[in-house]
Structure formats: structure tokens, C-alpha cells
Amino acid sequence: ELRKLLASYVAGSGVKNGGYIRKITPTAAAPLTPTLAQSQQKLQVKLEEAFFHNQPPSLRKTVEFVAERVGSNCVKHLK
């Protein structure tokens, strides 16, 4: 389904090409009580902070750069 959506976008889904416009309405999806996934995310953030605390700042910048490039390449590959 993701490939179909990307293919329709690449094929010309713009208004000038007579394509369709998909509007996405944001909604609040956060539950009122913290779930296990949220606590795991908080733990992950704390572990990352603890790791980078003892490392030089350049390491954090390098990790963020590599993560951004890998993500960008994945999106490029999917397109």
C-alpha cells in the first residue's frame, strides 16, 4: 500500500495534473494513563542521555548525522 501511495504521488498527484489531494486531520491519540510503550520510550531516552553524558559532544553530532542519512536513504530507496 505504501508503494501504491508513493507511485501515485510520483505519477503526478498534484492539483495541476488533475490528481487528488489527501488531507490528514490530526487527532490526539495519547491515552490518559501512561502505557508500557511510553515508559519504555522514557527509559530509552534516559539510557541515551546516560550514554552520551560521558562521551564528547562530537559523538552525539556524528550519531545524529548518521541516523539522519540512513533515514534519508531508506526513504529514497522506498520512493
Buried (B, 14 or more C-beta within 10 A) or exposed (E): EEEEEEEEEEEEBEEEEEEEEEEEEEEEEEEEEEEEEEEEEEEEEEEEEEEEEEEEEEEEEEBEEEEEEEEEEEEEEEE
